[in-house]
Amino acid sequence: MIKVLIVDDQKTVQALLNDYLEGEPGIEIIGFAENGQDALEMVKVHRPDIVLMDIEMPVLDGLSATRIIAEQFVQSNVLILSVHDEDSYLNASLQVGAKGYLLKTTPARELINAIYSARKGYFQLGPGLLEKYLYKISQLQLKSQEIEELKTIINQQSSLLKQFQFKKTKSNSRNEATNNDKLQDNILALEQKIYYLNHYLDDLKKRVSFIQNLSLLLIFAVAGLILIMYIMYIT
């Protein structure tokens, strides 16, 4: 029997999840919590196998509570249930140790399958999110190529900047005021361009790194889904 704790500050969501799970013979709901602090107290007492965790709650938010559970109660796996499908929320959930991320619109059967799979240690990603991030992974090679091209452009611009700075130094020694002004304008323009290119490069690297890390988790997510489907088929 898989013991499940439901953590959400909305009674309607608690009732919906209860309806989803209460008829499932392999799952036992051991309680409800309305914030992260109450969730920690209940995890300490009941030691659930799975915690269905909302993100935005009073007193202690879901991400903070998940980090503590992941560090102190390793037998309890947290599945984030959220209304947000943005990369930032998924990334933050992974960083604090969540074992899965599903949307609150996830159908009952999909949620139940995710619970069974997460209990076995497989990372879970909601059906809509899975397709979204599989597409992102397919674009990974293009982004990697873009990074290399951007590095080349930055190197070229940096080389040109050094040439202008050298010319300005020579102009200073000759007292060529007009040339100095033009060179200074070119230098400032190039410095600004290089700054923005580097900023964009850093952002691109972070996105690629996120997708690379996610791709490994997706392998386990897909493997878990296949395992659950196989178990359901043979039983």
N, C-alpha and C positions, 0 to 999 in steps of 0.2 A: 504494500500500500504506500503510495506517494503522498506525503504530508505537505499541504500547500497553505501558505499564508498569503492573504490578499491585503495589499496596502494601497489605499486610495482615499482621498479626503472627500470624495463624492459618494453619497449613499446609493445613488442610482447606478454608478459604476460597480460598486460592491455587489448590489443586488443582481446586476446583469451577469457578472462573473460567477456569482453563486449559482445562477440558473444554468450557466454553461457547464459547470463542473459537478454539481451535486449528484447528478445521475450516473456519473462515470464510476464503474465499480473499482477501478484501480487507483482512484484519487480520493483523498480525505481532506476537506477544508478544516484546518485546525483553528482558524480565527480570522479576524479582520482588524486592521489598524488604520487610523486616519492621518497619521504623520510618521515621519521617519523615526522619531524618538520612541513612540509607542511600538513601532515595528522592531526596533532593537531589543526592547524589553521582552517582546513576545518570542523573538528568535532565541534569546537567551534561555527562556523557560521551556519552549516547545520544540526547539531544534528542527524546524521544518526542512524538508528536502528541497522545496522550491518556494521562492518568494516572488510573487507577482507585484512589481514595484512601479508606482507612478513616479514621475519626476518632480512636478511642481506641487509641493505641499507645505503647509505651515509648520512652525516649530523647527523641524529638520527636514530638508528636502530629500528627494529620493536618491540623488547621486551621492550625497554625503553619507546617507545611511548605507548605500550599496558598498561604498569604499570600506566602511567599518565592518560590514558583514563579510566581505571578501577577505579582509585581513584577520578577523577574529573568529569567524564561524565558517570554516572552510567546507563543512559538510552541507551548508545551505547555498544553493545556486540561485542567483537573482536573475529573473527575466524582467527587463524593463517593458512596461506597457505605457505607451505615450501617444499623444495626438500629433507629435512633431515628426516629420520625415526628413528634416534637414541633416546634412552631414555633421554639423557641429554637435548636435545632440547625440547622434550615434557614436561619434568619436569620443565624446566625453564619457559616455556610458562604458565604452570599451576600456578607457583609461582607468576607471574606478573599479573594474573587475566584474562587470556584468557578464553573464553567460549567454545573453541573448537580447534582442531588441525587436519588439513587435508593436504594431500600431493597435490602438484600441478598437479599430474596425475589423481586426482579425476575426474570421468566423470561428464558431465554437469548436468545430472539428480540428481546425488548424491549430488553435490554442492548445487543445488537449494533446495533439501530436507533439507540439513543441515542448510541453511539460514532460512527456514520456522521454523524448529525445534528450532534453537538457538534464534529466535525472541520470542518464547514461554518460554525461560529460560532453555531449556535442553542442557546439555553439549554434544558437538559433537566430534566424533572421526572418522577419515576417514575409509572407508571399509577395506582396507588392514591392517591398524593399529589396527582396532578393533579385528580382528582374532588373530593378533600377541599378543596383550595384554590379550585377553581372555585365550590364552594358558599359558601365564606367571602366570595368576591368578590360573590356575589349578595346577601349580607347587609350589604354595605358601606354602602348607602344608609340602612338602618335604624340602623346604628351612627353614621353622620354626624348623623342626626336626634337620636339620643340625646345626642350631644355638645352640640348646640345647646340641647336642653332642660336638660341639666345645667348649662350656662353660665348659663341664665336663673335656675335655682334658686340657684346660688351667688351671683349678683348680688343676688337677693332676700334671702338669708340675711345677706349682708354689709351690706346696707342696714339690716336689722333690728338687727344687731350695733352699728352706728354709733348707732342710736337709743338702745339700752340704755346704751352707753358715755356718751352725752350726758346721759341721765337720771341715771346714777351720779355724773357730775360735779356736776350740780345738787344731788343729794342730799347729797354731801359738803359742799357749801357751806352746807347747812341742818342738818348734823349729824343726819340721819335714819338711824340705825343699822339699823333693821329693814328699811327699803327698800334700804339698801346691800347687806345680806346677800342679799336676794332677787335684786336686780339682778346682783350678782356671780355668783350661781349660774347665772342666765340667760346671762350673758356667757361663762362658762366652757363651758357646754353648747353655745352657738352656735359658739364658737371651735373646739371639738372636732369639731362637725358639719361646719363649713366645711373643716377640715383633711382629714377623711376624704373629703369630696366632691372636693376638689382632687386628692387622691391618686388617687382612682378616675378622675377626668377625665384625668389625665396618662397613666395606664395605658391608657385607652380610646384616647387620641390615638396612642399608640405602636402599638397593635394596628391601628388604621385606616391609619396611615402604612405599616406593614409590608405590609398587604394591597394598598394602592395601588401600592407599588413592585413587589410580586409580580405584580400584574395585568399590568404591562408585560412582565415576563419570561415570563409564561404565553402571551402573544401569540406570542412568538418560539418558545416550546416547542411550541405547537400548530402553528405554521407549519412548524417543522422536522419534526414528525411527519407532516404532510400531504406535505411534500416527499419524505421517505423512502418513504412508501407509494406515491407517484407513480413514483419511480424504480424501486421494486421491481415495480410494475405494468407499466411499459413495457419492462423488461428480462426 
